[in-house]
Amino acid sequence: MALSSRLFSKSNKLVYASQVFLQKEHAIPVRHFAKGSGPPSLKGDEMLKNVFVELKNKFETAMGVLKKEKVTIDPDDPAAVSQYVNVMKTVRQKANLLSESQSVQGIIQIETEDIPDARTYLLTLQEIRIKDGLIDNLGIEPLMMEALDKVEKELKKPLLRDDKKGMDLLLAEFDKINKKLGIRKEDLPKLEDQLEVKIAKAQLEELKKEALEAMDTQLKREEFKGEEKADVKSLDVRNFI
């Protein structure tokens, strides 16, 4: 489902993500995502079978939650949006699915794990942002590159991610960027909650659009002529799962 909320700026999150993942010693291990990291005793077919079973279980768990929880298709009602946020959180928790920000962090970790230098890392981070349809409307990326230029000029050499002294200098420059833009680490949970609401609202808007289009198609059929279109808010999504 195409979400307009994907254009919501997560550049402030990427600043802190870069500060965490830029330093290899702080990176979260994701060896289980790496190629060939599965148990050596498993053959190709068996690994594919296990992946299929895991995905099937996640799907069934998610559907089980959605069949129990009431969803009101009303993107303009804050209460309905809040309820939908809670439903989707329950789905993620029970089906062990990643949130939007966790997905971004996972992608960053996987695609930058073997990058030795800071410049290539930041350029890769930019590629990830563009590929994911995110907008750096705060202009953070140029500021980060300027900070790197400053540090490398001071060091008189390219900055490597295992250079603790150089990395400390760069992170200090990043802290200055945070203060300049008014970004505080303690605000990130609140920003993530805001993102969840935007995603929920966009999904409900898409559901409403699809429901109205489906009803319009039905009303064009001869046997439904003369009937009135139902209010989407009165629909029980569980009846259509």
ZILIN-V171918 format. One record per backbone hydrogen bond with DSSP energy under -0.5 kcal/mol. NH is the residue of the N-H (numbers start at 1). CO is the residue of the C=O. Records with the same first field share a line. If there is no record, write none. Layout:
NH=CO  CO
This chain:
6=3
7=4
8=5
14=10
15=11
16=12
17=13
18=14
19=15
20=16
21=17
22=18
23=20
24=22
26=23
27=23  24
33=30
34=30  31
37=34
42=39
47=43
48=44
49=45
50=46
51=47
52=48
53=49
54=50
55=51
56=52
57=53
58=54
59=55
60=56
61=57
62=58
63=59
64=60
65=61
66=62
67=63
68=64  65
69=65
73=71  232
74=72
77=74
78=76
81=77
82=78
83=79
84=80
85=81
86=82
87=83
88=84
89=85
90=86
91=87
92=88
93=89
94=90
95=91
96=92
97=92
103=99
104=100
105=101
106=102
107=103
108=104
109=105
110=106
111=107
112=108
113=109
115=112
116=114
118=159
121=117
122=118
123=119
124=120
125=121
126=122
127=123
128=124
129=125
130=126
131=127
132=128
133=130
134=129
137=135
139=136
143=139
144=140
145=141
146=142
147=143
148=144
149=145
150=146
151=147
152=148
153=149
154=150
155=151
156=152
157=152
160=158
161=116
163=160
164=162
167=163
168=164
169=165
170=166
171=167
172=168
173=169
174=170
175=171
176=172
177=173
178=174
179=175
180=176
181=177
182=178  179
183=178
184=182
187=184
188=185
191=187
192=188
193=189
194=190
195=191
196=192
197=193
198=194
199=195
200=196
201=197
202=198
203=199
204=200
205=201
206=202
207=203
208=204
209=205
210=206
211=207
212=208
213=209
214=210
215=211
216=212
217=213
218=214
219=215
220=216  217
221=218
224=221
225=222
227=224
232=230
234=231
235=232
237=71  235
239=236
240=237
241=238
